[in-house]
Amino acid sequence: MSFMEHAFNEMKAIDPSITSDQFSRNWLNKCSSYYGSYKATDRDMTIHALICFLNNLSTKSSALRMNNDDPFLHKKAEQYDQLKQQTDKQIIQMLNR
């Protein structure tokens, strides 16, 4: 399984309503068909998509923690942080190739 598929599955676990189009547009900052076309051709995310994803995960996590003590929101923020750590590792691996 590619990292892109793994990341999408993790996002679905956090937010079951997310679609592949939304994942492509809102999380990877790509066109809506990015995920589907890359998956169909057995390619993984580009470095640019990974960096956009990393930035969006960080932004979402920070926003969920901002000015609240809600345990549910903080748990969601932790899930985004865990995926952010995995994305960090993926970027490092790709840069070291």
C-alpha positions as CSV (number, residue, x, y, z in Angstrom):
1,M,0.0,0.0,0.0
2,S,1.3,3.4,-0.9
3,F,1.7,6.1,1.7
4,M,-1.0,8.1,-0.1
5,E,-3.5,5.2,0.4
6,H,-2.4,4.8,4.0
7,A,-2.8,8.6,4.6
8,F,-6.3,8.6,3.0
9,N,-7.3,5.6,5.1
10,E,-6.1,7.3,8.3
11,M,-8.0,10.4,7.3
12,K,-11.2,8.3,6.8
13,A,-10.7,6.9,10.3
14,I,-10.5,10.4,11.7
15,D,-13.4,11.8,9.5
16,P,-15.4,9.0,7.9
17,S,-17.3,11.5,5.7
18,I,-14.1,12.6,3.7
19,T,-14.1,11.7,0.0
20,S,-11.0,11.1,-2.2
21,D,-11.9,14.4,-4.0
22,Q,-11.9,16.3,-0.7
23,F,-8.7,14.6,0.4
24,S,-7.0,15.7,-2.9
25,R,-8.3,19.3,-2.8
26,N,-8.4,20.2,0.9
27,W,-5.5,18.2,2.3
28,L,-3.1,17.8,-0.6
29,N,-3.9,21.1,-2.3
30,K,-4.2,19.3,-5.6
31,C,-7.0,18.9,-8.1
32,S,-9.9,16.7,-7.1
33,S,-8.8,13.8,-9.3
34,Y,-5.2,13.7,-7.9
35,Y,-5.8,10.8,-5.5
36,G,-7.8,8.7,-8.0
37,S,-5.4,9.2,-10.9
38,Y,-2.2,8.5,-8.8
39,K,-3.8,5.5,-7.2
40,A,-4.9,4.1,-10.6
41,T,-1.4,4.5,-12.0
42,D,0.2,3.0,-8.9
43,R,2.1,6.2,-8.0
44,D,2.6,7.8,-4.6
45,M,2.3,11.4,-3.5
46,T,4.8,13.9,-4.6
47,I,7.0,15.8,-2.2
48,H,4.9,18.9,-2.8
49,A,1.7,17.0,-1.9
50,L,3.4,15.6,1.2
51,I,4.5,19.1,2.3
52,C,1.0,20.5,1.7
53,F,-0.5,17.6,3.6
54,L,2.0,18.2,6.5
55,N,1.1,21.9,6.7
56,N,-2.6,21.2,6.6
57,L,-2.4,18.6,9.3
58,S,-0.5,21.0,11.5
59,T,-3.0,23.8,10.9
60,K,-6.0,21.5,11.6
61,S,-4.4,20.2,14.8
62,S,-3.7,23.7,16.1
63,A,-7.1,24.9,15.2
64,L,-8.8,22.1,17.2
65,R,-6.8,22.9,20.3
66,M,-7.2,26.7,20.1
67,N,-9.1,28.2,23.0
68,N,-10.9,25.1,24.2
69,D,-10.6,22.2,26.7
70,D,-12.9,19.8,24.9
71,P,-11.4,16.3,25.3
72,F,-13.0,15.1,22.0
73,L,-11.4,17.9,20.0
74,H,-8.1,17.3,21.7
75,K,-8.3,13.6,20.8
76,K,-8.9,14.5,17.2
77,A,-6.0,16.9,17.3
78,E,-3.8,14.0,18.6
79,Q,-4.9,11.8,15.7
80,Y,-3.9,14.6,13.2
81,D,-0.6,14.9,15.1
82,Q,0.1,11.2,14.8
83,L,-0.5,11.3,11.0
84,K,1.7,14.4,10.8
85,Q,4.6,12.4,12.4
86,Q,4.1,9.6,9.9
87,T,4.1,12.2,7.1
88,D,7.3,13.7,8.5
89,K,9.0,10.3,8.3
90,Q,7.7,9.7,4.7
91,I,9.2,13.1,3.6
92,I,12.5,12.2,5.1
93,Q,12.5,8.8,3.4
94,M,11.7,10.3,0.0
95,L,14.4,13.0,0.4
96,N,17.0,10.3,1.3
97,R,16.4,8.3,-1.9
